Amino acid sequence: MRLGFYRRNAWWLGTGALFMFGSSFGQTYFIALFAGGIREEFGLSNGEWGGLYTVSTLASALCLIQLGRLADTMTLARLARIVLLAYAVAACAMALSQNVVMLALAVFGLRFCGQGMMTHLSTTAIARWFRANRGKAIAVAVLGFPLGEAMFPSIGVAVLGAVGWRGTWLIVAAAILLVLLPSLHLLLRHGRTPQGEGGGTDSPGLLGRQWTRAEVVRHWSFWAVLPGLLAPPFIGTCAIFHQVHIANVRDWDLSVMALGFTMYAGVSVASSLASGPLVDRIGPTRLLPVALLPLAAAISILAIPGGVEVWFAMLAGIGASQGFTVTLLGSIWPTLYGTRWLGSVRAVASAGMVMATALGPGITGAVIDAGVPFPGQALALSAWCLVMAGVFTLVAPRLTAMLPAQPVAA
């Protein structure tokens, strides 16, 4: 792997990764750390807390559709400042919430600013900054995710034990204002783009055009691609969300299962770094037919009877799929629809991803309540991936033929 690209563009790659890293406070794995204290203080059952979380997340997805388009009309530096200030307000609201309504609004703010806008701004900016090496750039930027996953659960638990859940959220608000905000202000102060990556011009999509959001949602290509690309966030979230249920069904030790997440993060990082150059060299549309095959194999492993090694094998497969599909997702939308209105287009796709992570645990949980344990659902989820891989095999050549000539990666 040539290192010159990464050295020359470390400033912009680091900016994208910091946005991803900063999204951690709005991610499920971090907010879930405080579920016990929140449920106890507000008298919420598991179902009531889960319902509040789902409704708040769905509301954040709907707002992302409307406000995500601001990435097309505002400078990144200005929009980032607004989002970070709102992010800090949401963390303060979480710490100071006195009733369920205020709690729901705080969760909405954290999900919208964290999982929603911070991720949206990172991928939109990287896609605009880079053209020939977009895959490699996105592969580096998304490393902010596993870095946060590796750091914040243990830090969060330690701080939670020391100052309680309300105090922890006040510290989060301070970290956003005193660390994230000035750091991103410093990184974004230049307001310029990397050399040799298009000279700041917008790159076109299908048929050599810049597609508006209205045109995208009316075109067959979007609806042919989106359902398959919703499979990774849906399936990955469900498998992790139901880990306690899986442990009970299979009689596995939950503490042993937890050890698999370090491996999951490592495999995801390795997969992301390996897939970036591949996406640039082959092209995201040509890779669509194979994009879901690792996930289909990974989730089907859960249907195999056996010991906890089945869980480790599944997590490794999901990690490999996650690293690959996140990189592919960052490249596919600008490749298909151009970068001029990318904020608006990505907002719809991102909202779909957020909705998938919100609805997935509820849908699969209802199936569990109906008498089908999650391992018994694994083959059906795998079949979804295989069906969509077949659809991708049919549409990928058509999409590739409609693309303008792409620049050669460095």
C-alpha positions in Angstrom: 0.0 0.0 0.0 1.5 3.3 -1.0 1.8 5.7 2.0 2.3 8.9 0.1 -1.4 9.5 -0.3 -2.0 9.1 3.5 0.9 11.4 4.4 -0.2 14.1 1.9 -3.8 14.1 3.1 -3.5 13.3 6.8 -5.1 16.7 7.6 -8.4 15.9 5.8 -8.4 12.2 6.7 -8.0 13.1 10.3 -10.8 15.6 10.1 -13.2 12.9 8.7 -12.1 10.4 11.4 -12.6 13.0 14.2 -16.2 13.5 13.1 -16.7 9.8 13.2 -15.0 9.5 16.5 -17.1 12.3 17.9 -20.3 10.6 16.9 -19.7 8.0 19.7 -21.8 9.9 22.3 -24.9 9.5 20.1 -24.3 5.8 19.3 -26.3 3.0 20.8 -23.4 1.3 22.4 -22.6 4.4 24.5 -26.1 5.5 25.4 -26.9 1.9 26.4 -24.4 2.1 29.2 -26.7 4.3 31.2 -29.9 2.3 30.7 -29.9 0.8 34.2 -29.7 4.1 36.0 -32.1 5.9 33.7 -34.7 3.1 34.0 -34.4 3.0 37.7 -34.7 6.8 38.2 -37.7 7.2 35.8 -39.4 3.9 36.6 -39.2 2.6 33.1 -39.5 -1.0 32.1 -37.2 -2.5 29.5 -40.0 -2.2 26.9 -40.8 1.4 27.8 -37.1 2.4 27.7 -36.7 0.6 24.4 -39.9 2.2 23.0 -38.7 5.7 24.0 -35.3 5.0 22.4 -36.9 3.7 19.2 -39.3 6.7 18.8 -36.5 9.2 19.5 -34.3 7.5 17.0 -37.0 7.4 14.3 -37.7 11.1 14.9 -34.0 11.9 14.5 -34.0 10.0 11.1 -36.9 12.0 9.9 -35.2 15.3 10.8 -32.0 14.1 9.2 -33.9 13.9 5.9 -34.8 17.6 6.1 -31.7 19.1 7.8 -29.1 16.9 6.2 -29.5 19.0 3.1 -27.8 21.9 4.9 -24.5 20.2 4.0 -25.2 21.4 0.4 -25.9 25.1 1.3 -23.7 25.9 4.4 -19.9 25.7 4.8 -18.7 22.6 6.7 -17.1 24.7 9.4 -20.2 26.7 10.2 -22.5 23.7 10.1 -20.1 21.7 12.3 -20.2 24.4 14.9 -24.0 24.5 15.0 -24.2 20.7 15.2 -21.6 20.5 18.0 -23.3 23.2 20.1 -26.6 21.4 19.7 -24.8 18.1 20.6 -23.6 19.7 23.8 -27.0 21.0 24.7 -28.5 17.5 24.2 -25.9 16.0 26.6 -26.7 18.7 29.1 -30.4 18.0 28.7 -29.7 14.3 29.3 -27.9 15.2 32.6 -30.7 17.6 33.7 -33.8 15.8 32.5 -36.6 15.7 35.1 -39.3 13.8 33.3 -39.8 11.3 30.5 -40.5 14.0 27.8 -37.3 15.8 28.5 -35.5 12.5 28.5 -36.9 11.6 25.1 -35.9 15.0 23.7 -32.4 14.5 25.0 -32.1 11.1 23.4 -33.4 12.6 20.2 -30.8 15.3 20.3 -28.0 12.8 20.9 -29.1 10.5 18.2 -29.7 13.3 15.7 -26.4 15.1 16.3 -24.2 12.1 17.1 -25.2 9.1 15.0 -26.9 11.3 12.4 -25.2 14.6 11.6 -21.7 13.9 12.8 -21.5 10.8 10.6 -23.3 12.5 7.7 -20.9 15.5 7.7 -17.9 13.2 7.8 -18.9 11.0 4.8 -20.3 14.0 2.8 -17.1 16.0 3.3 -14.8 13.1 2.5 -16.8 12.2 -0.7 -16.4 15.8 -1.9 -12.8 16.2 -0.9 -11.7 13.0 -2.6 -12.6 11.6 -6.0 -9.9 9.3 -7.4 -9.0 8.0 -3.9 -12.4 8.2 -2.4 -12.5 4.6 -1.2 -9.1 4.8 0.6 -10.1 8.1 2.2 -13.4 6.8 3.5 -11.7 3.6 4.8 -9.4 5.8 7.0 -12.2 8.2 8.1 -14.4 5.4 9.3 -11.7 4.2 11.7 -13.1 6.8 14.1 -15.9 4.4 14.7 -13.9 1.4 16.1 -11.6 3.8 18.0 -14.7 5.1 19.8 -16.0 1.6 20.3 -12.7 0.6 21.8 -12.3 3.6 24.1 -15.6 4.9 25.4 -17.4 1.8 26.9 -14.7 1.3 29.4 -14.2 5.0 30.1 -17.9 5.5 30.3 -18.3 2.7 32.9 -15.5 4.1 35.0 -16.8 7.6 35.0 -20.4 6.3 35.6 -19.2 4.5 38.7 -17.4 7.6 40.0 -19.9 10.4 39.3 -23.2 8.7 38.3 -25.1 8.9 35.0 -26.1 12.5 35.3 -22.5 13.6 36.1 -21.2 11.6 33.2 -23.4 13.4 30.7 -22.2 16.8 32.0 -18.6 15.6 31.4 -19.7 14.5 27.9 -21.1 18.0 27.3 -17.8 19.6 28.5 -15.8 17.2 26.2 -17.9 18.3 23.2 -17.4 22.0 23.9 -13.8 21.9 25.1 -12.3 19.2 23.0 -14.3 18.4 19.9 -15.4 21.9 19.0 -12.0 23.6 19.1 -10.3 20.6 17.5 -12.7 20.6 14.5 -12.5 24.4 14.3 -8.7 24.1 14.0 -8.9 21.3 11.4 -11.5 23.1 9.3 -10.0 26.6 9.4 -8.3 26.3 5.9 -11.5 25.7 4.0 -9.6 24.1 1.1 -9.5 20.7 -0.6 -6.7 18.2 -1.1 -4.4 18.6 -4.1 -4.9 16.3 -7.1 -8.5 15.3 -6.2 -10.6 17.2 -8.6 -9.5 20.8 -7.8 -12.6 21.5 -5.8 -15.0 20.8 -8.7 -18.1 18.6 -8.3 -17.8 15.1 -9.7 -20.8 13.9 -11.8 -22.8 10.7 -11.3 -24.9 8.5 -13.6 -25.2 9.8 -17.2 -22.6 12.5 -16.4 -25.2 14.5 -14.4 -25.5 16.1 -10.9 -28.7 14.5 -9.5 -31.0 16.4 -7.1 -32.7 14.5 -4.3 -36.1 14.6 -6.1 -34.6 13.0 -9.2 -32.8 10.4 -7.1 -35.9 9.1 -5.3 -37.8 8.9 -8.6 -35.2 6.8 -10.3 -35.2 3.0 -10.2 -31.5 2.8 -9.3 -32.0 4.2 -5.8 -34.7 1.7 -4.8 -32.8 -1.2 -6.4 -29.7 -0.4 -4.3 -31.1 0.9 -1.0 -32.9 -2.3 0.4 -29.7 -4.3 0.1 -27.6 -1.7 1.7 -29.9 -1.6 4.7 -29.1 -5.2 5.5 -25.7 -4.6 7.2 -27.0 -2.0 9.8 -30.2 -4.0 10.3 -28.6 -7.4 10.9 -25.5 -6.2 12.7 -27.6 -4.1 15.2 -30.0 -7.0 15.8 -27.3 -9.5 16.5 -25.5 -7.3 19.0 -28.8 -6.0 20.6 -30.0 -9.5 21.3 -26.8 -10.9 22.6 -28.2 -11.5 26.1 -31.1 -13.5 24.5 -28.7 -15.4 22.4 -26.6 -16.3 25.4 -29.7 -17.6 27.2 -30.9 -19.6 24.2 -27.5 -21.2 23.6 -26.4 -21.4 27.2 -23.3 -19.3 26.5 -21.4 -17.2 29.1 -22.1 -13.6 28.3 -18.8 -12.4 29.8 -17.0 -14.7 27.3 -19.1 -13.5 24.5 -18.1 -9.9 25.3 -14.5 -10.8 24.6 -15.4 -11.1 20.9 -16.0 -7.4 20.4 -12.3 -6.6 20.5 -11.8 -9.1 17.7 -14.8 -7.6 15.9 -13.3 -4.1 16.0 -9.9 -5.4 14.8 -11.4 -7.3 11.9 -13.6 -4.4 11.0 -10.5 -2.1 10.9 -8.5 -4.5 8.8 -11.4 -5.0 6.4 -12.0 -1.3 6.0 -8.3 -0.6 5.2 -8.1 -3.4 2.7 -11.4 -2.5 1.0 -10.6 1.2 0.4 -8.0 0.6 -2.4 -10.2 -2.2 -3.8 -13.2 0.2 -4.1 -11.0 2.8 -5.9 -9.5 0.2 -8.3 -12.6 -1.8 -9.2 -15.4 0.7 -8.6 -18.2 0.6 -6.1 -20.9 -0.5 -8.6 -18.8 -3.5 -9.8 -18.5 -4.6 -6.2 -22.2 -4.5 -5.4 -22.8 -8.2 -6.3 -20.4 -9.5 -3.7 -21.0 -6.8 -1.1 -23.5 -8.8 1.0 -22.0 -12.3 0.6 -19.7 -12.0 3.7 -22.7 -10.9 5.8 -24.9 -13.7 4.4 -22.2 -16.2 5.5 -21.6 -14.6 8.8 -25.2 -14.5 10.1 -25.9 -18.0 8.8 -23.1 -19.2 11.2 -25.4 -18.4 14.1 -27.8 -21.1 13.0 -25.1 -23.8 13.5 -25.4 -25.6 16.9 -22.3 -25.4 19.0 -20.4 -23.6 21.7 -19.5 -20.0 22.1 -17.0 -20.3 19.2 -20.0 -19.9 16.9 -20.5 -16.4 18.3 -16.9 -15.5 17.8 -17.0 -16.8 14.2 -20.2 -14.8 13.5 -18.7 -11.6 15.0 -15.6 -12.0 12.9 -17.7 -12.3 9.8 -19.9 -9.4 10.7 -16.8 -7.3 11.4 -15.3 -8.1 8.0 -18.7 -7.3 6.3 -19.0 -4.0 8.3 -15.6 -2.7 7.3 -16.2 -3.5 3.7 -19.8 -2.2 3.4 -19.1 1.1 5.3 -16.4 1.9 2.9 -18.6 0.9 -0.1 -21.5 3.0 1.3 -19.3 6.1 1.5 -18.4 5.7 -2.2 -21.6 4.5 -3.8 -23.8 7.5 -3.5 -21.4 10.2 -4.8 -20.4 7.7 -7.6 -24.1 7.2 -8.6 -25.5 10.7 -8.1 -22.6 13.2 -8.1 -21.4 15.5 -5.3 -23.2 18.8 -6.0 -26.3 17.7 -4.0 -24.7 15.0 -2.1 -25.8 16.3 1.3 -29.5 16.0 0.3 -29.1 12.6 -1.3 -27.0 11.1 1.6 -29.5 12.5 4.1 -32.2 10.2 2.7 -29.9 7.2 2.6 -28.5 7.9 6.1 -32.1 8.3 7.5 -32.8 4.8 6.0 -29.8 3.4 7.9 -30.9 5.1 11.1 -34.4 3.7 10.7 -33.0 0.2 10.1 -31.0 0.3 13.3 -34.1 1.6 15.2 -36.7 -0.9 13.7 -34.4 -4.0 13.6 -34.4 -4.9 17.3 -38.1 -4.3 17.5 -39.0 -6.4 14.5 -36.7 -9.3 15.4 -37.8 -9.0 19.1 -41.4 -9.4 18.1 -40.5 -12.5 16.2 -38.7 -13.8 19.3 -41.9 -13.1 21.3 -43.8 -15.1 18.7 -41.6 -18.2 19.5 -38.8 -18.0 17.0 -35.4 -17.3 18.8 -32.9 -15.1 17.1 -30.6 -18.0 16.0 -33.7 -19.4 14.3 -34.1 -16.2 12.3 -30.5 -16.3 11.1 -31.1 -18.3 7.9 -34.0 -15.9 6.9 -31.7 -12.9 7.4 -29.0 -14.7 5.4 -31.5 -15.3 2.6 -32.4 -11.6 2.5 -28.7 -10.9 1.8 -28.5 -13.6 -0.9 -31.7 -12.3 -2.7 -30.3 -8.8 -2.7 -27.0 -10.0 -4.0 -28.9 -11.5 -6.9 -30.6 -8.1 -7.5 -27.2 -6.4 -7.4 -25.8 -8.9 -9.9 -28.6 -7.8 -12.3 -28.4 -4.1 -11.8 -24.7 -3.5 -11.4 -23.8 -3.8 -15.1 -26.5 -1.3 -16.0 -25.3 1.1 -13.4 -21.6 0.8 -14.4 -22.5 1.4 -18.1 -24.3 4.7 -17.1 -21.3 6.1 -15.3 -18.9 8.6 -16.8 -15.2 7.8 -17.0 -13.7 7.7 -13.5 -10.3 9.2 -12.5 -7.5 6.8 -11.8 -6.6 6.3 -8.1 -3.1 7.2 -6.9 
